[in-house]
Amino acid sequence: MQALVVTVETFRSFGVLDLTPFANLEPWTSRVKEAVGRDRYSKAMDEGIKKLSGMFKESLAKAK
């Protein structure tokens, strides 16, 4: 399950995939956040995702 959460959050952060057709994702990630604890979830996800997203967007801009 952890890999799936990371994948969803990565797609959301990168903005390369429209997740709106997947209406169940938001309620599911909310349940995961509650189960893990919002502080632990944020620490685990936000720091790494922001860094990775920045690197990805920078590489994408250079490739264009």
mmCIF file as Biopython writes it, N, C-alpha, C and O atoms, coordinates in Angstrom:
data_model
#
loop_
_atom_site.group_PDB
_atom_site.id
_atom_site.type_symbol
_atom_site.label_atom_id
_atom_site.label_alt_id
_atom_site.label_comp_id
_atom_site.label_asym_id
_atom_site.label_entity_id
_atom_site.label_seq_id
_atom_site.pdbx_PDB_ins_code
_atom_site.Cartn_x
_atom_site.Cartn_y
_atom_site.Cartn_z
_atom_site.occupancy
_atom_site.B_iso_or_equiv
_atom_site.auth_seq_id
_atom_site.auth_asym_id
_atom_site.pdbx_PDB_model_num
ATOM 1   N N  . MET A ? 1  ? 0.822   -1.184 0.000   1.0 0.0 1  A 1 
ATOM 2   C CA . MET A ? 1  ? 0.000   0.000  0.000   1.0 0.0 1  A 1 
ATOM 3   C C  . MET A ? 1  ? 0.871   1.254  0.000   1.0 0.0 1  A 1 
ATOM 4   O O  . MET A ? 1  ? 0.497   2.261  -0.602  1.0 0.0 1  A 1 
ATOM 5   N N  . GLN A ? 2  ? 2.007   1.210  0.654   1.0 0.0 2  A 1 
ATOM 6   C CA . GLN A ? 2  ? 2.864   2.396  0.718   1.0 0.0 2  A 1 
ATOM 7   C C  . GLN A ? 2  ? 3.304   2.843  -0.669  1.0 0.0 2  A 1 
ATOM 8   O O  . GLN A ? 2  ? 3.320   4.038  -0.962  1.0 0.0 2  A 1 
ATOM 9   N N  . ALA A ? 3  ? 3.654   1.903  -1.509  1.0 0.0 3  A 1 
ATOM 10  C CA . ALA A ? 3  ? 4.100   2.257  -2.856  1.0 0.0 3  A 1 
ATOM 11  C C  . ALA A ? 3  ? 2.979   2.912  -3.645  1.0 0.0 3  A 1 
ATOM 12  O O  . ALA A ? 3  ? 3.224   3.827  -4.431  1.0 0.0 3  A 1 
ATOM 13  N N  . LEU A ? 4  ? 1.764   2.457  -3.446  1.0 0.0 4  A 1 
ATOM 14  C CA . LEU A ? 4  ? 0.631   3.043  -4.148  1.0 0.0 4  A 1 
ATOM 15  C C  . LEU A ? 4  ? 0.371   4.475  -3.689  1.0 0.0 4  A 1 
ATOM 16  O O  . LEU A ? 4  ? 0.088   5.351  -4.507  1.0 0.0 4  A 1 
ATOM 17  N N  . VAL A ? 5  ? 0.465   4.709  -2.395  1.0 0.0 5  A 1 
ATOM 18  C CA . VAL A ? 5  ? 0.287   6.063  -1.860  1.0 0.0 5  A 1 
ATOM 19  C C  . VAL A ? 5  ? 1.361   6.988  -2.423  1.0 0.0 5  A 1 
ATOM 20  O O  . VAL A ? 5  ? 1.058   8.106  -2.840  1.0 0.0 5  A 1 
ATOM 21  N N  . VAL A ? 6  ? 2.590   6.543  -2.438  1.0 0.0 6  A 1 
ATOM 22  C CA . VAL A ? 6  ? 3.687   7.355  -2.966  1.0 0.0 6  A 1 
ATOM 23  C C  . VAL A ? 6  ? 3.451   7.649  -4.442  1.0 0.0 6  A 1 
ATOM 24  O O  . VAL A ? 6  ? 3.680   8.772  -4.890  1.0 0.0 6  A 1 
ATOM 25  N N  . THR A ? 7  ? 3.003   6.669  -5.193  1.0 0.0 7  A 1 
ATOM 26  C CA . THR A ? 7  ? 2.749   6.859  -6.617  1.0 0.0 7  A 1 
ATOM 27  C C  . THR A ? 7  ? 1.651   7.895  -6.839  1.0 0.0 7  A 1 
ATOM 28  O O  . THR A ? 7  ? 1.805   8.789  -7.671  1.0 0.0 7  A 1 
ATOM 29  N N  . VAL A ? 8  ? 0.562   7.784  -6.116  1.0 0.0 8  A 1 
ATOM 30  C CA . VAL A ? 8  ? -0.543  8.738  -6.256  1.0 0.0 8  A 1 
ATOM 31  C C  . VAL A ? 8  ? -0.082  10.148 -5.905  1.0 0.0 8  A 1 
ATOM 32  O O  . VAL A ? 8  ? -0.364  11.092 -6.643  1.0 0.0 8  A 1 
ATOM 33  N N  . GLU A ? 9  ? 0.609   10.297 -4.807  1.0 0.0 9  A 1 
ATOM 34  C CA . GLU A ? 9  ? 1.077   11.617 -4.388  1.0 0.0 9  A 1 
ATOM 35  C C  . GLU A ? 9  ? 2.105   12.181 -5.360  1.0 0.0 9  A 1 
ATOM 36  O O  . GLU A ? 9  ? 2.151   13.392 -5.577  1.0 0.0 9  A 1 
ATOM 37  N N  . THR A ? 10 ? 2.921   11.327 -5.941  1.0 0.0 10 A 1 
ATOM 38  C CA . THR A ? 10 ? 3.904   11.774 -6.927  1.0 0.0 10 A 1 
ATOM 39  C C  . THR A ? 10 ? 3.201   12.285 -8.176  1.0 0.0 10 A 1 
ATOM 40  O O  . THR A ? 10 ? 3.534   13.358 -8.678  1.0 0.0 10 A 1 
ATOM 41  N N  . PHE A ? 11 ? 2.233   11.529 -8.682  1.0 0.0 11 A 1 
ATOM 42  C CA . PHE A ? 11 ? 1.472   11.982 -9.848  1.0 0.0 11 A 1 
ATOM 43  C C  . PHE A ? 11 ? 0.778   13.308 -9.560  1.0 0.0 11 A 1 
ATOM 44  O O  . PHE A ? 11 ? 0.770   14.212 -10.395 1.0 0.0 11 A 1 
ATOM 45  N N  . ARG A ? 12 ? 0.201   13.411 -8.381  1.0 0.0 12 A 1 
ATOM 46  C CA . ARG A ? 12 ? -0.500  14.650 -8.001  1.0 0.0 12 A 1 
ATOM 47  C C  . ARG A ? 12 ? 0.485   15.818 -7.970  1.0 0.0 12 A 1 
ATOM 48  O O  . ARG A ? 12 ? 0.182   16.899 -8.475  1.0 0.0 12 A 1 
ATOM 49  N N  . SER A ? 13 ? 1.635   15.611 -7.393  1.0 0.0 13 A 1 
ATOM 50  C CA . SER A ? 13 ? 2.638   16.659 -7.258  1.0 0.0 13 A 1 
ATOM 51  C C  . SER A ? 13 ? 3.217   17.085 -8.601  1.0 0.0 13 A 1 
ATOM 52  O O  . SER A ? 13 ? 3.399   18.276 -8.853  1.0 0.0 13 A 1 
ATOM 53  N N  . PHE A ? 14 ? 3.504   16.126 -9.453  1.0 0.0 14 A 1 
ATOM 54  C CA . PHE A ? 14 ? 4.114   16.427 -10.743 1.0 0.0 14 A 1 
ATOM 55  C C  . PHE A ? 14 ? 3.130   17.106 -11.683 1.0 0.0 14 A 1 
ATOM 56  O O  . PHE A ? 14 ? 3.527   17.870 -12.562 1.0 0.0 14 A 1 
ATOM 57  N N  . GLY A ? 15 ? 1.856   16.829 -11.497 1.0 0.0 15 A 1 
ATOM 58  C CA . GLY A ? 15 ? 0.847   17.421 -12.363 1.0 0.0 15 A 1 
ATOM 59  C C  . GLY A ? 15 ? 0.883   16.896 -13.786 1.0 0.0 15 A 1 
ATOM 60  O O  . GLY A ? 15 ? 0.429   17.577 -14.706 1.0 0.0 15 A 1 
ATOM 61  N N  . VAL A ? 16 ? 1.409   15.709 -13.981 1.0 0.0 16 A 1 
ATOM 62  C CA . VAL A ? 16 ? 1.522   15.145 -15.325 1.0 0.0 16 A 1 
ATOM 63  C C  . VAL A ? 16 ? 0.352   14.239 -15.683 1.0 0.0 16 A 1 
ATOM 64  O O  . VAL A ? 16 ? 0.236   13.790 -16.823 1.0 0.0 16 A 1 
ATOM 65  N N  . LEU A ? 17 ? -0.495  13.977 -14.730 1.0 0.0 17 A 1 
ATOM 66  C CA . LEU A ? 17 ? -1.623  13.079 -14.954 1.0 0.0 17 A 1 
ATOM 67  C C  . LEU A ? 17 ? -2.853  13.679 -14.301 1.0 0.0 17 A 1 
ATOM 68  O O  . LEU A ? 17 ? -2.816  14.069 -13.134 1.0 0.0 17 A 1 
ATOM 69  N N  . ASP A ? 18 ? -3.933  13.753 -15.045 1.0 0.0 18 A 1 
ATOM 70  C CA . ASP A ? 18 ? -5.187  14.262 -14.524 1.0 0.0 18 A 1 
ATOM 71  C C  . ASP A ? 18 ? -5.841  13.174 -13.672 1.0 0.0 18 A 1 
ATOM 72  O O  . ASP A ? 18 ? -6.272  12.141 -14.184 1.0 0.0 18 A 1 
ATOM 73  N N  . LEU A ? 19 ? -5.907  13.422 -12.382 1.0 0.0 19 A 1 
ATOM 74  C CA . LEU A ? 19 ? -6.467  12.421 -11.466 1.0 0.0 19 A 1 
ATOM 75  C C  . LEU A ? 19 ? -7.954  12.632 -11.196 1.0 0.0 19 A 1 
ATOM 76  O O  . LEU A ? 19 ? -8.554  11.856 -10.452 1.0 0.0 19 A 1 
ATOM 77  N N  . THR A ? 20 ? -8.561  13.662 -11.781 1.0 0.0 20 A 1 
ATOM 78  C CA . THR A ? 20 ? -9.972  13.947 -11.503 1.0 0.0 20 A 1 
ATOM 79  C C  . THR A ? 20 ? -10.926 12.816 -11.895 1.0 0.0 20 A 1 
ATOM 80  O O  . THR A ? 20 ? -11.956 12.653 -11.242 1.0 0.0 20 A 1 
ATOM 81  N N  . PRO A ? 21 ? -10.628 12.028 -12.932 1.0 0.0 21 A 1 
ATOM 82  C CA . PRO A ? 21 ? -11.541 10.921 -13.230 1.0 0.0 21 A 1 
ATOM 83  C C  . PRO A ? 21 ? -11.568 9.836  -12.134 1.0 0.0 21 A 1 
ATOM 84  O O  . PRO A ? 21 ? -12.463 8.991  -12.110 1.0 0.0 21 A 1 
ATOM 85  N N  . PHE A ? 22 ? -10.602 9.871  -11.257 1.0 0.0 22 A 1 
ATOM 86  C CA . PHE A ? 22 ? -10.493 8.854  -10.217 1.0 0.0 22 A 1 
ATOM 87  C C  . PHE A ? 22 ? -11.026 9.416  -8.898  1.0 0.0 22 A 1 
ATOM 88  O O  . PHE A ? 22 ? -10.267 9.759  -7.991  1.0 0.0 22 A 1 
ATOM 89  N N  . ALA A ? 23 ? -12.337 9.497  -8.826  1.0 0.0 23 A 1 
ATOM 90  C CA . ALA A ? 23 ? -13.013 10.157 -7.700  1.0 0.0 23 A 1 
ATOM 91  C C  . ALA A ? 23 ? -12.709 9.508  -6.352  1.0 0.0 23 A 1 
ATOM 92  O O  . ALA A ? 23 ? -12.797 10.178 -5.323  1.0 0.0 23 A 1 
ATOM 93  N N  . ASN A ? 24 ? -12.362 8.254  -6.329  1.0 0.0 24 A 1 
ATOM 94  C CA . ASN A ? 24 ? -12.112 7.558  -5.064  1.0 0.0 24 A 1 
ATOM 95  C C  . ASN A ? 24 ? -10.719 7.819  -4.486  1.0 0.0 24 A 1 
ATOM 96  O O  . ASN A ? 24 ? -10.456 7.470  -3.336  1.0 0.0 24 A 1 
ATOM 97  N N  . LEU A ? 25 ? -9.835  8.422  -5.261  1.0 0.0 25 A 1 
ATOM 98  C CA . LEU A ? 25 ? -8.463  8.636  -4.779  1.0 0.0 25 A 1 
ATOM 99  C C  . LEU A ? 25 ? -8.407  9.577  -3.584  1.0 0.0 25 A 1 
ATOM 100 O O  . LEU A ? 25 ? -7.717  9.297  -2.605  1.0 0.0 25 A 1 
ATOM 101 N N  . GLU A ? 26 ? -9.122  10.683 -3.657  1.0 0.0 26 A 1 
ATOM 102 C CA . GLU A ? 26 ? -9.058  11.657 -2.566  1.0 0.0 26 A 1 
ATOM 103 C C  . GLU A ? 26 ? -9.588  11.089 -1.246  1.0 0.0 26 A 1 
ATOM 104 O O  . GLU A ? 26 ? -8.928  11.234 -0.217  1.0 0.0 26 A 1 
ATOM 105 N N  . PRO A ? 27 ? -10.762 10.443 -1.248  1.0 0.0 27 A 1 
ATOM 106 C CA . PRO A ? 27 ? -11.213 9.832  0.011   1.0 0.0 27 A 1 
ATOM 107 C C  . PRO A ? 27 ? -10.257 8.749  0.515   1.0 0.0 27 A 1 
ATOM 108 O O  . PRO A ? 27 ? -10.061 8.603  1.722   1.0 0.0 27 A 1 
ATOM 109 N N  . TRP A ? 28 ? -9.671  7.999  -0.403  1.0 0.0 28 A 1 
ATOM 110 C CA . TRP A ? 28 ? -8.740  6.941  -0.009  1.0 0.0 28 A 1 
ATOM 111 C C  . TRP A ? 28 ? -7.490  7.528  0.629   1.0 0.0 28 A 1 
ATOM 112 O O  . TRP A ? 28 ? -7.050  7.055  1.678   1.0 0.0 28 A 1 
ATOM 113 N N  . THR A ? 29 ? -6.906  8.566  0.001   1.0 0.0 29 A 1 
ATOM 114 C CA . THR A ? 29 ? -5.708  9.157  0.586   1.0 0.0 29 A 1 
ATOM 115 C C  . THR A ? 29 ? -6.017  9.816  1.930   1.0 0.0 29 A 1 
ATOM 116 O O  . THR A ? 29 ? -5.172  9.836  2.825   1.0 0.0 29 A 1 
ATOM 117 N N  . SER A ? 30 ? -7.215  10.348 2.067   1.0 0.0 30 A 1 
ATOM 118 C CA . SER A ? 30 ? -7.615  10.920 3.363   1.0 0.0 30 A 1 
ATOM 119 C C  . SER A ? 30 ? -7.676  9.840  4.443   1.0 0.0 30 A 1 
ATOM 120 O O  . SER A ? 30 ? -7.255  10.063 5.578   1.0 0.0 30 A 1 
ATOM 121 N N  . ARG A ? 31 ? -8.199  8.681  4.083   1.0 0.0 31 A 1 
ATOM 122 C CA . ARG A ? 31 ? -8.248  7.572  5.051   1.0 0.0 31 A 1 
ATOM 123 C C  . ARG A ? 31 ? -6.849  7.093  5.409   1.0 0.0 31 A 1 
ATOM 124 O O  . ARG A ? 31 ? -6.579  6.767  6.565   1.0 0.0 31 A 1 
ATOM 125 N N  . VAL A ? 32 ? -5.965  7.049  4.426   1.0 0.0 32 A 1 
ATOM 126 C CA . VAL A ? 32 ? -4.581  6.651  4.695   1.0 0.0 32 A 1 
ATOM 127 C C  . VAL A ? 32 ? -3.928  7.656  5.642   1.0 0.0 32 A 1 
ATOM 128 O O  . VAL A ? 32 ? -3.248  7.267  6.591   1.0 0.0 32 A 1 
ATOM 129 N N  . LYS A ? 33 ? -4.136  8.950  5.383   1.0 0.0 33 A 1 
ATOM 130 C CA . LYS A ? 33 ? -3.571  9.988  6.246   1.0 0.0 33 A 1 
ATOM 131 C C  . LYS A ? 33 ? -4.048  9.825  7.682   1.0 0.0 33 A 1 
ATOM 132 O O  . LYS A ? 33 ? -3.267  9.952  8.625   1.0 0.0 33 A 1 
ATOM 133 N N  . GLU A ? 34 ? -5.324  9.545  7.839   1.0 0.0 34 A 1 
ATOM 134 C CA . GLU A ? 34 ? -5.876  9.361  9.185   1.0 0.0 34 A 1 
ATOM 135 C C  . GLU A ? 34 ? -5.288  8.117  9.852   1.0 0.0 34 A 1 
ATOM 136 O O  . GLU A ? 34 ? -4.964  8.140  11.040  1.0 0.0 34 A 1 
ATOM 137 N N  . ALA A ? 35 ? -5.152  7.044  9.095   1.0 0.0 35 A 1 
ATOM 138 C CA . ALA A ? 35 ? -4.629  5.792  9.653   1.0 0.0 35 A 1 
ATOM 139 C C  . ALA A ? 35 ? -3.169  5.937  10.072  1.0 0.0 35 A 1 
ATOM 140 O O  . ALA A ? 35 ? -2.761  5.419  11.112  1.0 0.0 35 A 1 
ATOM 141 N N  . VAL A ? 36 ? -2.402  6.629  9.273   1.0 0.0 36 A 1 
ATOM 142 C CA . VAL A ? 36 ? -0.969  6.800  9.546   1.0 0.0 36 A 1 
ATOM 143 C C  . VAL A ? 36 ? -0.744  7.910  10.561  1.0 0.0 36 A 1 
ATOM 144 O O  . VAL A ? 36 ? 0.186   7.852  11.365  1.0 0.0 36 A 1 
ATOM 145 N N  . GLY A ? 37 ? -1.580  8.894  10.515  1.0 0.0 37 A 1 
ATOM 146 C CA . GLY A ? 37 ? -1.399  10.094 11.323  1.0 0.0 37 A 1 
ATOM 147 C C  . GLY A ? 37 ? -0.949  11.206 10.409  1.0 0.0 37 A 1 
ATOM 148 O O  . GLY A ? 37 ? 0.055   11.068 9.710   1.0 0.0 37 A 1 
ATOM 149 N N  . ARG A ? 38 ? -1.669  12.298 10.404  1.0 0.0 38 A 1 
ATOM 150 C CA . ARG A ? 38 ? -1.390  13.379 9.450   1.0 0.0 38 A 1 
ATOM 151 C C  . ARG A ? 38 ? 0.031   13.921 9.559   1.0 0.0 38 A 1 
ATOM 152 O O  . ARG A ? 38 ? 0.646   14.233 8.539   1.0 0.0 38 A 1 
ATOM 153 N N  . ASP A ? 39 ? 0.562   14.040 10.766  1.0 0.0 39 A 1 
ATOM 154 C CA . ASP A ? 39 ? 1.932   14.558 10.926  1.0 0.0 39 A 1 
ATOM 155 C C  . ASP A ? 39 ? 2.956   13.616 10.316  1.0 0.0 39 A 1 
ATOM 156 O O  . ASP A ? 39 ? 3.855   14.046 9.593   1.0 0.0 39 A 1 
ATOM 157 N N  . ARG A ? 40 ? 2.816   12.330 10.610  1.0 0.0 40 A 1 
ATOM 158 C CA . ARG A ? 40 ? 3.757   11.348 10.058  1.0 0.0 40 A 1 
ATOM 159 C C  . ARG A ? 40 ? 3.626   11.270 8.547   1.0 0.0 40 A 1 
ATOM 160 O O  . ARG A ? 40 ? 4.625   11.164 7.835   1.0 0.0 40 A 1 
ATOM 161 N N  . TYR A ? 41 ? 2.394   11.323 8.061   1.0 0.0 41 A 1 
ATOM 162 C CA . TYR A ? 41 ? 2.150   11.258 6.624   1.0 0.0 41 A 1 
ATOM 163 C C  . TYR A ? 41 ? 2.792   12.455 5.930   1.0 0.0 41 A 1 
ATOM 164 O O  . TYR A ? 41 ? 3.486   12.303 4.925   1.0 0.0 41 A 1 
ATOM 165 N N  . SER A ? 42 ? 2.555   13.645 6.476   1.0 0.0 42 A 1 
ATOM 166 C CA . SER A ? 42 ? 3.110   14.858 5.877   1.0 0.0 42 A 1 
ATOM 167 C C  . SER A ? 42 ? 4.630   14.835 5.866   1.0 0.0 42 A 1 
ATOM 168 O O  . SER A ? 42 ? 5.257   15.191 4.869   1.0 0.0 42 A 1 
ATOM 169 N N  . LYS A ? 43 ? 5.215   14.418 6.970   1.0 0.0 43 A 1 
ATOM 170 C CA . LYS A ? 43 ? 6.669   14.364 7.035   1.0 0.0 43 A 1 
ATOM 171 C C  . LYS A ? 43 ? 7.222   13.385 6.006   1.0 0.0 43 A 1 
ATOM 172 O O  . LYS A ? 43 ? 8.204   13.680 5.326   1.0 0.0 43 A 1 
ATOM 173 N N  . ALA A ? 44 ? 6.596   12.235 5.895   1.0 0.0 44 A 1 
ATOM 174 C CA . ALA A ? 44 ? 7.079   11.207 4.974   1.0 0.0 44 A 1 
ATOM 175 C C  . ALA A ? 44 ? 6.857   11.596 3.519   1.0 0.0 44 A 1 
ATOM 176 O O  . ALA A ? 44 ? 7.698   11.308 2.668   1.0 0.0 44 A 1 
ATOM 177 N N  . MET A ? 45 ? 5.743   12.241 3.226   1.0 0.0 45 A 1 
ATOM 178 C CA . MET A ? 45 ? 5.386   12.501 1.841   1.0 0.0 45 A 1 
ATOM 179 C C  . MET A ? 45 ? 5.823   13.878 1.351   1.0 0.0 45 A 1 
ATOM 180 O O  . MET A ? 45 ? 6.435   13.989 0.289   1.0 0.0 45 A 1 
ATOM 181 N N  . ASP A ? 46 ? 5.523   14.904 2.099   1.0 0.0 46 A 1 
ATOM 182 C CA . ASP A ? 46 ? 5.701   16.264 1.603   1.0 0.0 46 A 1 
ATOM 183 C C  . ASP A ? 46 ? 7.150   16.619 1.300   1.0 0.0 46 A 1 
ATOM 184 O O  . ASP A ? 46 ? 7.443   17.166 0.237   1.0 0.0 46 A 1 
ATOM 185 N N  . GLU A ? 47 ? 8.047   16.318 2.207   1.0 0.0 47 A 1 
ATOM 186 C CA . GLU A ? 47 ? 9.444   16.702 2.020   1.0 0.0 47 A 1 
ATOM 187 C C  . GLU A ? 47 ? 10.051  16.061 0.779   1.0 0.0 47 A 1 
ATOM 188 O O  . GLU A ? 47 ? 10.644  16.746 -0.055  1.0 0.0 47 A 1 
ATOM 189 N N  . GLY A ? 48 ? 9.905   14.776 0.662   1.0 0.0 48 A 1 
ATOM 190 C CA . GLY A ? 48 ? 10.488  14.057 -0.474  1.0 0.0 48 A 1 
ATOM 191 C C  . GLY A ? 48 ? 9.805   14.375 -1.786  1.0 0.0 48 A 1 
ATOM 192 O O  . GLY A ? 48 ? 10.463  14.535 -2.814  1.0 0.0 48 A 1 
ATOM 193 N N  . ILE A ? 49 ? 8.483   14.468 -1.753  1.0 0.0 49 A 1 
ATOM 194 C CA . ILE A ? 49 ? 7.731   14.737 -2.978  1.0 0.0 49 A 1 
ATOM 195 C C  . ILE A ? 49 ? 8.065   16.131 -3.513  1.0 0.0 49 A 1 
ATOM 196 O O  . ILE A ? 49 ? 8.242   16.299 -4.720  1.0 0.0 49 A 1 
ATOM 197 N N  . LYS A ? 50 ? 8.152   17.114 -2.647  1.0 0.0 50 A 1 
ATOM 198 C CA . LYS A ? 50 ? 8.476   18.469 -3.094  1.0 0.0 50 A 1 
ATOM 199 C C  . LYS A ? 50 ? 9.852   18.504 -3.757  1.0 0.0 50 A 1 
ATOM 200 O O  . LYS A ? 50 ? 10.027  19.129 -4.804  1.0 0.0 50 A 1 
ATOM 201 N N  . LYS A ? 51 ? 10.805  17.846 -3.156  1.0 0.0 51 A 1 
ATOM 202 C CA . LYS A ? 51 ? 12.161  17.814 -3.704  1.0 0.0 51 A 1 
ATOM 203 C C  . LYS A ? 51 ? 12.175  17.093 -5.053  1.0 0.0 51 A 1 
ATOM 204 O O  . LYS A ? 51 ? 12.747  17.589 -6.023  1.0 0.0 51 A 1 
ATOM 205 N N  . LEU A ? 52 ? 11.552  15.937 -5.105  1.0 0.0 52 A 1 
ATOM 206 C CA . LEU A ? 52 ? 11.509  15.149 -6.330  1.0 0.0 52 A 1 
ATOM 207 C C  . LEU A ? 52 ? 10.749  15.879 -7.427  1.0 0.0 52 A 1 
ATOM 208 O O  . LEU A ? 52 ? 11.165  15.867 -8.586  1.0 0.0 52 A 1 
ATOM 209 N N  . SER A ? 53 ? 9.653   16.506 -7.073  1.0 0.0 53 A 1 
ATOM 210 C CA . SER A ? 53 ? 8.852   17.250 -8.036  1.0 0.0 53 A 1 
ATOM 211 C C  . SER A ? 53 ? 9.663   18.395 -8.634  1.0 0.0 53 A 1 
ATOM 212 O O  . SER A ? 53 ? 9.627   18.616 -9.845  1.0 0.0 53 A 1 
ATOM 213 N N  . GLY A ? 54 ? 10.385  19.115 -7.801  1.0 0.0 54 A 1 
ATOM 214 C CA . GLY A ? 54 ? 11.209  20.205 -8.295  1.0 0.0 54 A 1 
ATOM 215 C C  . GLY A ? 54 ? 12.266  19.724 -9.271  1.0 0.0 54 A 1 
ATOM 216 O O  . GLY A ? 54 ? 12.507  20.352 -10.302 1.0 0.0 54 A 1 
ATOM 217 N N  . MET A ? 55 ? 12.892  18.608 -8.940  1.0 0.0 55 A 1 
ATOM 218 C CA . MET A ? 55 ? 13.914  18.046 -9.824  1.0 0.0 55 A 1 
ATOM 219 C C  . MET A ? 55 ? 13.297  17.615 -11.155 1.0 0.0 55 A 1 
ATOM 220 O O  . MET A ? 55 ? 13.882  17.844 -12.214 1.0 0.0 55 A 1 
ATOM 221 N N  . PHE A ? 56 ? 12.136  17.003 -11.103 1.0 0.0 56 A 1 
ATOM 222 C CA . PHE A ? 56 ? 11.458  16.533 -12.306 1.0 0.0 56 A 1 
ATOM 223 C C  . PHE A ? 56 ? 11.079  17.710 -13.199 1.0 0.0 56 A 1 
ATOM 224 O O  . PHE A ? 56 ? 11.340  17.693 -14.401 1.0 0.0 56 A 1 
ATOM 225 N N  . LYS A ? 57 ? 10.466  18.725 -12.610 1.0 0.0 57 A 1 
ATOM 226 C CA . LYS A ? 57 ? 10.032  19.880 -13.389 1.0 0.0 57 A 1 
ATOM 227 C C  . LYS A ? 57 ? 11.220  20.622 -13.998 1.0 0.0 57 A 1 
ATOM 228 O O  . LYS A ? 57 ? 11.138  21.116 -15.122 1.0 0.0 57 A 1 
ATOM 229 N N  . GLU A ? 58 ? 12.315  20.699 -13.259 1.0 0.0 58 A 1 
ATOM 230 C CA . GLU A ? 58 ? 13.521  21.332 -13.784 1.0 0.0 58 A 1 
ATOM 231 C C  . GLU A ? 58 ? 14.082  20.554 -14.963 1.0 0.0 58 A 1 
ATOM 232 O O  . GLU A ? 58 ? 14.472  21.145 -15.969 1.0 0.0 58 A 1 
ATOM 233 N N  . SER A ? 59 ? 14.124  19.235 -14.846 1.0 0.0 59 A 1 
ATOM 234 C CA . SER A ? 59 ? 14.614  18.398 -15.945 1.0 0.0 59 A 1 
ATOM 235 C C  . SER A ? 59 ? 13.707  18.495 -17.156 1.0 0.0 59 A 1 
ATOM 236 O O  . SER A ? 59 ? 14.181  18.525 -18.292 1.0 0.0 59 A 1 
ATOM 237 N N  . LEU A ? 60 ? 12.412  18.545 -16.919 1.0 0.0 60 A 1 
ATOM 238 C CA . LEU A ? 60 ? 11.439  18.648 -18.016 1.0 0.0 60 A 1 
ATOM 239 C C  . LEU A ? 60 ? 11.601  19.977 -18.746 1.0 0.0 60 A 1 
ATOM 240 O O  . LEU A ? 60 ? 11.525  20.030 -19.974 1.0 0.0 60 A 1 
ATOM 241 N N  . ALA A ? 61 ? 11.823  21.047 -17.991 1.0 0.0 61 A 1 
ATOM 242 C CA . ALA A ? 61 ? 12.014  22.367 -18.609 1.0 0.0 61 A 1 
ATOM 243 C C  . ALA A ? 61 ? 13.292  22.392 -19.453 1.0 0.0 61 A 1 
ATOM 244 O O  . ALA A ? 61 ? 13.309  23.000 -20.524 1.0 0.0 61 A 1 
ATOM 245 N N  . LYS A ? 62 ? 14.344  21.749 -18.993 1.0 0.0 62 A 1 
ATOM 246 C CA . LYS A ? 62 ? 15.599  21.707 -19.753 1.0 0.0 62 A 1 
ATOM 247 C C  . LYS A ? 62 ? 15.458  20.903 -21.034 1.0 0.0 62 A 1 
ATOM 248 O O  . LYS A ? 62 ? 16.108  21.197 -22.037 1.0 0.0 62 A 1 
ATOM 249 N N  . ALA A ? 63 ? 14.596  19.874 -20.993 1.0 0.0 63 A 1 
ATOM 250 C CA . ALA A ? 63 ? 14.422  19.004 -22.149 1.0 0.0 63 A 1 
ATOM 251 C C  . ALA A ? 63 ? 13.622  19.666 -23.270 1.0 0.0 63 A 1 
ATOM 252 O O  . ALA A ? 63 ? 13.692  19.239 -24.423 1.0 0.0 63 A 1 
ATOM 253 N N  . LYS A ? 64 ? 12.876  20.689 -22.937 1.0 0.0 64 A 1 
ATOM 254 C CA . LYS A ? 64 ? 12.036  21.343 -23.973 1.0 0.0 64 A 1 
ATOM 255 C C  . LYS A ? 64 ? 12.812  22.254 -24.843 1.0 0.0 64 A 1 
ATOM 256 O O  . LYS A ? 64 ? 12.250  22.868 -25.750 1.0 0.0 64 A 1 
#
